[in-house]
């Protein structure tokens, strides 16, 4: 199991910032200022992924399936 540097409180703070439209978040006693909402959303994804990995759960994400069919001719 890997050790995450993020906590569930960090994830909650990022989600509160997203909900309020703020671009700054407190992390480890320091204020982190994001350049854009897109950067904040990316941080949410990263923190969530690291927390899942540290809990031993698989990361969520996109799965791609390819199907091939034949008409039988």
PyMOL commands that set and color helices and strands:
alter all, ss='L'
color gray80, all
select helices_A, chain A and resi 8-20+37-54
alter helices_A, ss='H'
color red, helices_A
select strands_A, chain A and resi 24-27+30-33
alter strands_A, ss='S'
color yellow, strands_A
deselect
rebuild
show_as cartoon
